[in-house]
Amino acid sequence: MYEQAMTEMNNPLSPVKMVRESYSRYLQKKFTEVQVQFRDEEPAWIPYDTLLAMKENEVEFQRKVKESYQ
């Protein structure tokens, strides 16, 4: 997953600025975080899984909008 996030970061259209591996003592597991910035707001660190879910949700929304015009 880390490699996938790094590849996305290299895309000039991606909101991903940096990638890091973190460990949660609470969840007792390692996970990938990405620093994102969509517009002029301060960059924020979020789990990579959250970014993927946001993008999937956006694609689904666009599909529904497209279907409503047909």
N, C-alpha and C positions, 0 to 999 in steps of 0.2 A: 504494500500500500504506500510505503514511503517513496518508492521509485515512481509510482503513478502520480503522486502529489508533486514530486520534483519535475516531472515532465509537464504537468499542467502549469507549474510556475513559470516555465520557459516560454509559454504561449503569451505573446504580447497582448492578447485580448482578455486574458485571464485576470480576475481580481486578486489572485494569490501573489503575495509579495515575498513571503519566506515560508519555509517548512521546517518543522522540528519534531523529534521523537520525544515523548514525555512518558513518565510512569506515574500512574495513580495508585497511591497507597490505599486509598479507599476502595477502589475497584480491583486492586491487585493485578493490574495488567498494563502493558505498554500500548500506547496509541499515538497516532500521527495527528499533529495540530498544524494548521495553516494560518498564516497572518493574511487577512483579506482587507481590501479597501475598495469599495464600489464607486465612490464619488470623492468628495472633498472631506469626508469625515476622518477621524483618527483611525488608524489601522487597528484591527482587533484579532486576537487569537481565538480560533474556534476549532473543534474537532473536524478532521477531514470528512468523516462520515456525515456530519451536519451539512457541510458544503455540498456533498453529493446529493443529499436529500433535498436541499434547496433547489439545486439544478434540475433534479427529476421533477419536482413540483412545478417549476417554471415551464418545463417542456410539456407536462400534462395540461397545464393551464392554457398554453398556446395552442395545443391540439384541440381543446374544447372550444376555444374562441374560433378557430378555423372551421370546425364542424358547424358552429352556429351560423356561419355565413354561407354555408352551402345548402 
